[in-house]
Amino acid sequence: MITKIEKLDNFGRGISYINDKICFIENALPNEEVEIEITKEKKKFIEANTINILESSINRIKPLCPYSNECGGCNISHISYEKENEFKYNKVKDLVNKIINKNIIIKDIIFDKEYDYRNKIVLHGNSKIIGQYKKLTNDIVNIDKCLLVNDKINEIINLLKNNNIEEVTIKTSNDTKQVLVDIKGEINNKDLLLSKVNVLIINNKIYSKDKSIINEIGNKKYYVSKDSFFQVNRFVTKKLYDEVLDIVKEIKPSKVLDLYCGTGTIGIYVSEYCNEIIGIDYNKSNIEDANKNKELNSCNNINFICNKVENKIDEFKDIDLIIVDPPRSGLDAHTREILKEMKSKTIIYVSCDPVTLTRDLKELNDTYNINYIKPFNMFPRTYHCESITILERR
Ligand SMILES: C[S@@+](CC[C@H](N)C(=O)[O-])C[C@H]1O[C@@H](n2cnc3c(N)ncnc32)[C@H](O)[C@@H]1O
């Protein structure tokens, strides 16, 4: 079947209409004419793969990655980087304009390198290969190199070949000088690996002297352990945190809540410009690292709570600034309600999913003005988009 693509959906798939049904097509770009193979047909929609491109878009590029057809790691590596940034900007703008009926300012998207940006990878394997999962399956694509991660990680991937690895997480510091490797499985070159990395954990046993690596952002240092969260883009994270810092410097808040604080990174980054900060995260490893990070940065005005935000948020009053950085699911209904009641002067909403961001903004919009949204391309070559929204009490 042949069809013409009208636009992209939020996942970077081409959209066309077949027999009045919306059709989502992998690897197809606006204005292209493509031959498709239908993979799923439901009452209201069709899903399909592109099998032949009859008329190609000027924005199409040949993906640099040899695994791009099968690997589920990237989904939009066939679009030029310029168009990818435009796609993400428009995705945020269109979602927000559709759901919130107001002219909200969307600032220019911030981006950096399109490859070599990730400081972390999780790979799966068996006795023969390690690699990423194939798109929408648990089959493994055997990889020698991933273009999204830094060279140090690729070096370690190659040292791990010919082992029996079920799963491995490799993390580096942003300057790539420190490496953490956490393996589930069996390896036959433990000593070699130990000589190349700072932290080696195999089946939960720590073989190295250290159990965390140290990452630097601006003038702050942060411990990151195997189970702790750390932003993956080693270039854009500083730009994101600097945006938060600029706002904090401007408003000079007395009391700050850093919700979904991870290892305390944002709170510590802005700590010199506020009197008191409370960080909340439910992950034990994050909060253990956050407390160490507090010491590491001699930061005496921050305290951390290990709990769910929704369990604790009712306890706070008279907060000048609330920073939220939730997971992709966004804020839960209770947290949204309390944020509305709290009437903090400012909320900085760091989001990694424009869809849940828009849902949350629609509700917060009753109590707060949305000053602007700034998208950040934290995850190049994928459809995911980070952003910062500034809300001010009416
Ligand atoms: C996107 S990360 C942000 C971390 C941090 N702000 C940073 O920049 O590194 C989201 C964090 O939310 C935490 N989290 C997820 N759901 C939570 C909940 N219901 N309550 C508290 N923390 C939660 C996760 O452990 C994770 O650290």
The ligand as an ORCA input file, in Angstrom:
! r2SCAN-3c Opt
* xyz 0 1
  C      13.967     12.916     36.458
  S      14.668     12.377     37.976
  C      15.221     13.925     38.598
  C      16.371     13.897     39.565
  C      17.101     15.182     39.843
  N      16.273     16.331     39.947
  C      18.247     15.409     38.864
  O      18.260     16.432     38.144
  O      19.162     14.575     38.816
  C      13.247     11.969     38.856
  C      13.475     11.473     40.267
  O      12.199     11.283     40.883
  C      12.306     10.218     41.809
  N      10.896      9.798     42.035
  C      10.052      9.205     41.162
  N       8.815      9.119     41.697
  C       8.877      9.679     42.937
  C       7.914      9.921     43.964
  N       6.645      9.560     43.820
  N       8.325     10.544     45.081
  C       9.628     10.895     45.234
  N      10.575     10.702     44.295
  C      10.214     10.110     43.154
  C      13.236      9.219     41.154
  O      13.869      8.434     42.130
  C      14.214     10.163     40.419
  O      15.342     10.411     41.189
*
